[in-house]
């Protein structure tokens, strides 16, 4: 399961009454490692020299790795995080998340990061099962 949803939030969702702030609270509580990582990257981006910042440190354990994979694999979670933090996220392997300035999407650095070449060059033997 991607998120731990309280009965109250589930009931609100069934009524169609869940806003993005409540959804993001659920994401932050359910996936604290992933949420904090995106928050950190978004905080570093304004002072970055380039158009993106990225994480190259593997998650500390399998739980954190699973959180990150679930957050990046879910369109709704990933999109909500992007809107909350004002970034465009890109993802490679089990831990390399990048936060791009939205204006850089489809620019040369972004295209390079999300390209098949970028994905292949970012592989290492230890990433086979991550």
C-alpha positions in Angstrom: 0.0 0.0 0.0 1.3 3.4 -0.9 -0.4 5.5 1.8 -1.7 5.0 5.2 -5.2 6.6 5.0 -7.2 7.5 8.1 -10.8 6.5 8.2 -11.7 10.2 8.2 -9.7 10.9 5.1 -11.1 7.9 3.3 -14.6 9.0 4.2 -13.9 12.5 2.9 -12.5 10.9 -0.3 -15.6 8.8 -0.8 -17.6 12.1 -0.6 -15.2 13.8 -3.0 -14.1 16.3 -0.4 -10.4 15.9 -0.2 -8.2 18.8 -1.1 -4.5 18.7 -2.0 -3.4 20.0 1.4 -5.1 17.0 3.1 -3.7 14.6 0.5 -0.2 16.0 1.1 -0.5 15.7 4.8 -1.3 12.0 4.2 1.7 11.7 1.9 4.0 13.4 4.4 2.9 11.1 7.2 2.9 7.9 5.1 6.1 8.5 3.2 8.2 10.7 5.4 11.6 9.9 3.8 10.3 10.6 0.3 8.5 13.8 1.3 11.6 15.1 3.2 13.9 14.3 0.3 11.7 16.3 -2.2 11.4 19.1 0.4 15.2 19.2 0.8 15.9 19.3 -2.9 13.2 22.0 -3.4 14.9 24.0 -0.7 18.3 23.7 -2.3 17.1 24.6 -5.8 16.7 28.4 -5.4 20.4 28.8 -4.5 21.7 26.2 -7.0 24.0 27.4 -9.8 22.3 25.1 -12.3 18.7 24.3 -13.3 18.4 21.3 -11.1 19.6 19.6 -7.9 19.6 15.9 -7.3 20.1 13.3 -4.7 22.8 10.7 -5.3 22.8 9.1 -1.8 21.0 5.8 -1.6 18.1 5.6 0.9 19.3 4.4 4.3 17.2 1.2 4.3 14.6 -0.8 2.3 11.7 1.0 3.9 13.0 4.4 2.7 13.7 3.0 -0.7 10.2 1.7 -0.9 8.8 5.0 0.1 10.7 6.8 -2.6 9.7 4.3 -5.3 6.1 4.6 -4.3 6.2 8.4 -4.4 7.9 8.6 -7.7 5.7 5.9 -9.3 2.4 7.5 -8.4 1.2 10.2 -10.8 -1.0 11.8 -8.1 1.7 11.8 -5.4 4.4 13.0 -7.6 2.3 15.7 -9.1 1.1 16.9 -5.7 4.7 17.1 -4.5 5.7 19.0 -7.6 2.9 21.5 -7.1 3.6 21.9 -3.4 7.2 22.6 -3.8 7.2 24.3 -7.2 9.5 21.9 -8.9 9.5 19.4 -11.7 10.7 16.0 -10.5 12.7 13.5 -12.6 13.7 10.1 -11.3 16.4 7.5 -12.2 17.0 4.2 -10.4 16.3 3.6 -6.7 17.4 7.0 -5.4 18.4 9.6 -7.9 15.7 12.1 -7.7 16.2 15.5 -9.3 14.3 18.7 -8.7 14.3 20.9 -11.8 13.2 24.5 -12.1 9.9 24.2 -14.0 11.3 26.6 -16.6 14.0 24.0 -17.4 11.6 21.2 -18.4 12.4 20.2 -22.0 15.6 22.2 -21.8 19.0 20.6 -22.6 19.8 19.6 -19.0 16.4 18.1 -18.4 16.4 16.3 -21.7 19.8 14.8 -20.9 18.7 13.7 -17.4 15.5 12.0 -18.6 17.0 10.5 -21.8 17.7 6.8 -22.4 21.4 7.8 -22.5 21.1 9.5 -19.1 19.4 6.4 -17.6 22.0 4.1 -19.0 25.0 6.2 -17.8 23.5 6.3 -14.3 23.5 2.5 -13.9 25.9 0.7 -11.5 26.1 -3.0 -10.7 24.7 -2.3 -7.2 21.5 -0.8 -8.7 20.3 -4.0 -10.4 17.9 -4.9 -7.6 17.2 -1.5 -6.2 
